[in-house]
Amino acid sequence: MSKKSNVDVAYDIIASNSEPVDFTSLWAKVVEIQEISEDDAKTKVGPFYTSILLDGRFLNVGENTWALRSRYSSKDAEAFLEVCYTDDDDEQEEEFDPEEKEDFEDEEESNETESDYEEE
């Protein structure tokens, strides 16, 4: 078992590859190198993903494939981030209308009153 953290092992794996590495393969190699049991691997995969996501050394280059940020220019890294983390649904969201909220609340009160009568 390596004395390095899982994230540092992942860094070494990606650094030794000339191409980006998909997350599933990356995690499988980390599990193998770190000699992580199958049960532990299931519980550690989520925190590991969060760690590489937050670690500035890594860059998601699309389709859950990871590379080293240092291999890309700032402009390219921004482009990947924009593509990977832009939600098309955000553009379609409507602005909040307080009157609609009031209508919804009135409807809820109306439904509560009706159900109160149904129980009697």
VOBA-1610 file (N, C-alpha, C; in pm, whole numbers, padded with zeros to 5 digits, always signed):
BEGIN
Met+00084-00119+00000Met+00000+00000+00000Met+00088+00125+00000Ser+00052+00220-00082Ser+00127+00343-00095Ser+00100+00435+00025Lys+00198+00515+00060Lys+00180+00612+00168Lys+00121+00742+00115Lys+00103+00752-00014Lys+00045+00871-00075Lys-00107+00869-00059Ser-00166+00988-00069Ser-00312+00995-00068Ser-00366+00943-00201Asn-00491+00906-00203Asn-00553+00858-00327Asn-00544+00964-00437Val-00561+01089-00400Val-00556+01197-00498Val-00414+01212-00555Asp-00314+01200-00470Asp-00176+01208-00519Asp-00142+01090-00610Val-00195+00974-00578Val-00176+00857-00665Val-00244+00883-00800Ala-00363+00940-00797Ala-00434+00973-00921Ala-00353+01072-01004Tyr-00293+01168-00938Tyr-00209+01265-01008Tyr-00094+01193-01081Asp-00029+01103-01010Asp+00082+01028-01071Asp+00036+00944-01190Ile-00084+00886-01178Ile-00138+00804-01287Ile-00161+00889-01411Ile-00226+01002-01391Ile-00255+01089-01505Ile-00126+01147-01563Ala-00033+01183-01474Ala+00095+01239-01519Ala+00174+01140-01605Ser+00157+01012-01576Ser+00231+00910-01652Ser+00164+00875-01785Asn+00046+00927-01808Asn-00026+00904-01934Asn-00018+01029-02020Ser-00003+01010-02149Ser+00001+01126-02238Ser-00139+01176-02271Glu-00238+01092-02250Glu-00378+01127-02279Glu-00457+01135-02149Pro-00568+01209-02149Pro-00655+01211-02032Pro-00705+01071-01998Val-00747+01052-01874Val-00789+00920-01825Val-00935+00928-01779Asp-01016+00830-01822Asp-01155+00831-01778Asp-01161+00794-01630Phe-01263+00847-01562Phe-01271+00834-01417Phe-01274+00689-01371Thr-01349+00605-01438Thr-01361+00464-01397Thr-01225+00395-01400Ser-01149+00417-01505Ser-01015+00358-01515Ser-00922+00417-01410Leu-00933+00547-01389Leu-00849+00613-01290Leu-00875+00557-01151Trp-01002+00546-01115Trp-01036+00493-00982Trp-00990+00347-00969Ala-01007+00268-01074Ala-00965+00127-01069Ala-00814+00117-01045Lys-00736+00203-01109Lys-00591+00201-01090Lys-00553+00246-00949Val-00623+00347-00898Val-00597+00394-00761Val-00627+00282-00662Val-00741+00214-00681Val-00780+00103-00593Val-00673-00006-00596Glu-00624-00036-00715Glu-00521-00140-00728Glu-00391-00099-00658Ile-00344+00021-00687Ile-00217+00068-00629Ile-00227+00081-00477Gln-00338+00133-00431Gln-00355+00155-00287Gln-00402+00029-00213Glu-00427-00077-00289Glu-00475-00204-00232Glu-00599-00183-00145Ile-00695-00113-00204Ile-00821-00084-00135Ile-00916-00200-00157Ser-00979-00246-00050Ser-01073-00358-00062Ser-01195-00315-00143Glu-01267-00413-00194Glu-01386-00386-00275Glu-01490-00306-00195Asp-01511-00345-00070Asp-01608-00274+00014Asp-01564-00130+00040Asp-01435-00111+00071Asp-01384+00024+00095Asp-01390+00108-00033Ala-01365+00044-00146Ala-01368+00117-00273Ala-01506+00175-00298Lys-01609+00102-00261Lys-01746+00151-00280Lys-01776+00274-00195Thr-01720+00279-00076Thr-01748+00392+00012Thr-01653+00510-00012Lys-01539+00483-00072Lys-01440+00589-00092Lys-01448+00656-00229Val-01521+00599-00322Val-01525+00654-00457Val-01587+00793-00460Gly-01691+00817-00383Gly-01756+00948-00380Gly-01664+01057-00328Pro-01605+01035-00209Pro-01510+01136-00159Pro-01389+01156-00251Phe-01346+01049-00317Phe-01234+01062-00411Phe-01274+01152-00528Tyr-01393+01129-00583Tyr-01440+01211-00695Tyr-01447+01358-00653Thr-01502+01382-00536Thr-01512+01519-00486Thr-01373+01580-00471Ser-01279+01502-00424Ser-01143+01552-00403Ser-01076+01594-00534Ile-01089+01512-00638Ile-01024+01551-00765Ile-01100+01666-00831Leu-01229+01672-00807Leu-01309+01781-00862Leu-01264+01915-00801Leu-01233+01914-00673Leu-01195+02037-00603Leu-01045+02067-00609Asp-00966+01968-00644Asp-00821+01985-00649Asp-00785+02058-00779Gly-00722+02172-00766Gly-00689+02255-00881Gly-00591+02195-00979Arg-00530+02084-00945Arg-00435+02020-01037Arg-00504+01943-01148Phe-00632+01909-01128Phe-00705+01825-01222Phe-00803+01908-01305Leu-00832+01856-01423Leu-00927+01923-01512Leu-01015+01817-01578Asn-01146+01833-01565Asn-01240+01746-01635Asn-01248+01797-01778Val-01204+01714-01872Val-01201+01756-02012Val-01320+01703-02091Gly-01421+01660-02019Gly-01544+01614-02083Gly-01567+01466-02066Glu-01693+01430-02058Glu-01735+01291-02047Glu-01663+01217-01936Asn-01646+01286-01822Asn-01585+01229-01702Asn-01444+01177-01727Thr-01372+01249-01812Thr-01233+01218-01843Thr-01147+01327-01782Trp-01040+01285-01716Trp-00960+01378-01637Trp-00818+01391-01690Ala-00767+01515-01681Ala-00631+01546-01724Ala-00569+01638-01620Leu-00443+01667-01639Leu-00376+01763-01551Leu-00398+01903-01607Arg-00442+01991-01522Arg-00468+02130-01563Arg-00341+02194-01620Ser-00227+02157-01568Ser-00100+02217-01612Ser-00069+02190-01759Arg-00135+02093-01818Arg-00112+02060-01959Arg-00195+02146-02054Tyr-00278+02232-02000Tyr-00368+02313-02083Tyr-00349+02460-02052Ser-00368+02542-02153Ser-00362+02687-02131Ser-00484+02727-02049Ser-00478+02844-01990Ser-00592+02894-01912Ser-00717+02904-01999Lys-00699+02947-02122Lys-00812+02962-02214Lys-00876+02826-02243Asp-00794+02724-02269Asp-00847+02591-02295Asp-00916+02534-02171Ala-00856+02554-02054Ala-00914+02505-01930Ala-01050+02569-01907Glu-01061+02699-01930Glu-01190+02767-01915Glu-01293+02711-02011Ala-01251+02682-02132Ala-01343+02627-02231Ala-01396+02491-02186Phe-01309+02406-02133Phe-01353+02276-02082Phe-01451+02294-01967Leu-01419+02384-01876Leu-01507+02408-01762Leu-01644+02457-01807Glu-01644+02545-01905Glu-01769+02599-01955Glu-01856+02489-02017Val-01793+02401-02093Val-01866+02293-02158Val-01914+02190-02056Cys-01828+02154-01961Cys-01860+02049-01865Cys-01961+02092-01760Tyr-01960+02219-01724Tyr-02040+02261-01610Tyr-02147+02364-01644Thr-02180+02381-01770Thr-02288+02469-01808Thr-02413+02385-01825Asp-02518+02427-01758Asp-02645+02356-01765Asp-02736+02430-01862Asp-02771+02366-01972Asp-02856+02430-02071Asp-02989+02473-02013Asp-03036+02403-01912Asp-03164+02437-01851Asp-03160+02573-01782Asp-03041+02617-01738Asp-03029+02746-01671Asp-03075+02859-01760Glu-03048+02847-01889Glu-03084+02953-01982Glu-03235+02963-01999Gln-03306+02856-01971Gln-03449+02855-01991Gln-03528+02889-01864Glu-03458+02907-01752Glu-03527+02937-01628Glu-03592+03074-01636Glu-03711+03082-01580Glu-03781+03210-01578Glu-03749+03281-01448Glu-03765+03413-01453Glu-03743+03489-01332Glu-03854+03458-01233Phe-03822+03471-01105Phe-03918+03447-00999Phe-04025+03555-01000Asp-04149+03514-00998Asp-04262+03606-00994Asp-04333+03588-00860Pro-04325+03687-00771Pro-04386+03673-00638Pro-04536+03646-00644Glu-04604+03697-00746Glu-04748+03674-00757Glu-04779+03526-00781Glu-04693+03459-00857Glu-04714+03316-00880Glu-04700+03239-00749Lys-04608+03280-00664Lys-04590+03216-00535Lys-04716+03233-00452Glu-04774+03353-00452Glu-04896+03378-00377Glu-05010+03291-00430Asp-05021+03280-00563Asp-05124+03194-00622Asp-05106+03050-00577Phe-04981+03004-00574Phe-04952+02867-00532Phe-04991+02848-00386Glu-04958+02945-00301Glu-04991+02935-00159Glu-05143+02934-00140Asp-05214+03018-00216Asp-05361+03020-00208Asp-05417+02884-00247Glu-05360+02824-00351Glu-05406+02694-00397Glu-05381+02587-00290Glu-05265+02594-00223Glu-05235+02498-00116Glu-05335+02512-00002Glu-05365+02636+00038Glu-05461+02659+00146Glu-05598+02605+00106Ser-05635+02625-00018Ser-05763+02576-00069Ser-05768+02424-00062Asn-05659+02359-00099Asn-05653+02213-00095Asn-05660+02161+00048Glu-05595+02231+00141Glu-05599+02190+00281Glu-05741+02199+00334Thr-05810+02306+00300Thr-05945+02325+00348Thr-06036+02215+00294Glu-06023+02182+00165Glu-06104+02078+00106Glu-06079+01943+00172Ser-05952+01914+00200Ser-05921+01784+00260Ser-05973+01779+00404Asp-05979+01894+00472Asp-06033+01897+00608Asp-06180+01856+00607Tyr-06253+01902+00507Tyr-06396+01870+00499Tyr-06418+01724+00461Glu-06328+01672+00379Glu-06342+01533+00335Glu-06326+01436+00450Glu-06246+01473+00550Glu-06222+01383+00662Glu-06340+01373+00755Glu-06426+01476+00760Glu-06537+01477+00857Glu-06648+01383+00821
//
